[in-house]
Amino acid sequence: MINIGKISTLQMFSVLFLCRIISLFTFMLPSAAYIPEGDRILTALPVMLFEILYSAVIIFTLKRTGNNGIIGHIRDKSATVSKILAVIYTLSFIWFAGIGTARFELFISTVMFPNSDLYFMIIILLAACFYASLKGIEAIGRASSILFFILGISVIFILVSVMEEFRYENLSPVLTEGFSPLLKFSFYVSVRAAELLTLHITAPHINGNIGKMAIKWIVAFSLVSTVILLVMSGVTGEYGNDQIFPLYTLTVIAKFGIFERLDDILTGVWVLCSFIQVSFLINTGITALNQGFGKIKKIPAALLITAGILTVYLLTSQTVAVFSEAVSSRIVDVVFIILMAAIPLAVTIFTKKEKKERTI
Amino acid sequence: MKKLIAVFLIITVIFLSSCAGIEIVELNERLIIEAIGIDYEDGRYKVTIEGLDSFSAGTDADSISAPSLTKCYLFEGETIGMAMNSISVVTGQIPLFSQARILVLGFSAAKENLSEILDFFRREYTTRTDILFAVAKNTAAEVVSADFGQNISAGNILQAAVSSYKHTGRNTYTPLYRFLNSVMGETDSSYCPVIEIKDNAYKKGKEVMLSGTAVFGKDKSTITISPEETLGLMLITNQAENGDITVHTPKGTATLEIINTTTKTAVLTENGRAYFTVRLKMRCDIPEFQSEHFKGLSKADTETIAEVAAEKISGILTDCLSTVFYENNYDAFSFGRRINLKDHRFFAETIKNHTRLCDITEVDIETKVEIRRIGKIILAEE
């Protein structure tokens, strides 16, 4: 097996945080799931509940598999199943990374270079991510912990700067149509982020209590999200709900003394976050293949995954309508639940039964 | 070796970026826009742009001796986008909207085509929604192209004039995102300052005058309120920072400088009506007190002045409310939003039944004024 390396739970926390903030706040999800305006600020809390459920599955499977990860665990019992699972999980990471790249391009081509063709830039980004993924999860973890600090400061700075513009009247009443739309929308959001899914694969490469880290991450991110959504709503009101890049819109408004263009700071940080997200997902794909197939060659595997990401990007980024359709497809919901809960639970139950039979 | 490869790769990437499809525009190829004025006439948009004259500025050793720092252009088109596109044809430069300080609409254009015009600035990639928004009393072209003196940018002057709300409280300050937010609100009436250009009394040239606030209804109707009523609007909506008022007492006339002011608004819905209580607390200094006796002010005098000032301010608020809200049903005070937050069902019913907000709303005003300082003169004995 190739040496993938190990990172601490704190570094993993940073990686997951950066990946999630870029997934959820750079781009407003297309409104395939309806939510009343006022309920947006509450979204983070039900999302937290859904994610705690997902993390319960992770904690359960990790306990059963001895932190081995589901693919590594099944390999001892069935090499074929482990190979199939490795391919399935890698394909899901390719999908999420491809969508992440398309989202990044959508952002750059809208606010930075609207009249430019960015294919070459994306190829350079993917080449850099390919290179970073080969450096292993430790390098990505270290870079993330530094970037997490920078991002944290930037977000706090921006939120403080716009507080002067906060108007209570800009908020909208909550739960005007009951809990149902809020729960539906929160579920829709919770299945569109790959972070928790990666823990099924990266578990053997994390030092420390993964379950505790996952819960802390979920709670911390939900609180941060609630604050960001509340400030966004109080500052931009209806206008903000209309924006495709809501946090960017907020930073355009932010001013702090002589600092008037805070959006440029955030744009720079986001470019780095995108780089971390794609590098991490390529690396996780390599890890999955490695767990499923045993000894694999790192460079060809990474190349294959990067080529897959480029393909997904090319297929989904043509127009904003195609991208929205790809992101909001209901197939994603089903696939996510299968990968997040159904397969890990099936693997755990199957191996448990086998264990019992052997004991008898 | 690895470091050398890394350096080589970075240099390659930098060089390749020029052929990477990313449009790289030099600064002198950009028309840096300072102010935008839009009028609508005979079915066509007339866009007046004030841009930094980078060609002239670069011709002499120092830009001060250049013929002019800025230059104005007029473009026409069936849509704003079409008019903006002709900028490059005329100037040979690519417009850079992100530096623009102010967007001014001609009064009739704002009245007739407000949402059509705003869509460009809400949607276009390079525009920024923190740009200031105002309407011209006559035409926007007159405002944006006004000659304020050599090497003086109209954008700069207009921005500074609108920003004076901090000191006077008699004009509104409306960045575009705030205006858009109220345009998109269900019951809100959006508002912005009205700019007028007049001749300078002593020199050849123009100067800015802020002649009140334009309030827009949802039905393309609009009214202009006076600077005094604007002060009322700013006080009710808790936006006023400083300013001054004059009060007349039996002992003399005092000028009160507003040091700080806070307004709290509470709403109660009962029996199909909404009851608002607007509580205003203001602290003022007295920099001037004109009286025949040329004496200092006693504690009782300051109390009398505070009482009279509170009455005067209540009057300003009441006048503003009756002109804007009760006579015209313009909700520039976010009353609708507050009702919605307090009692959504009541609000939804009101909207559903097309009930005029002003017909079901009562506003009670409580004003308290406190005199903080009386200037350099000692407090007189009673």
Interface residues (C-beta under 8 A of the other chain):
Chain A: T110 V111 F113 P114 N115 S116 D117 L118 Y119 F120 M121 I124 E165 R167 Y168 E169 N170 L171 S172 P173 T176 T236 G237 E238 Y239 G240 D242 T249 V252 I253 K255
Chain B: V13 L16 S17 C19 A20 G21 I22 E23 R122 Y125 T126 R128 T129 D130 P175 Y177 R178 L180 N181 M184 G185 S334 R337 R338 N340 L341 H344 A348
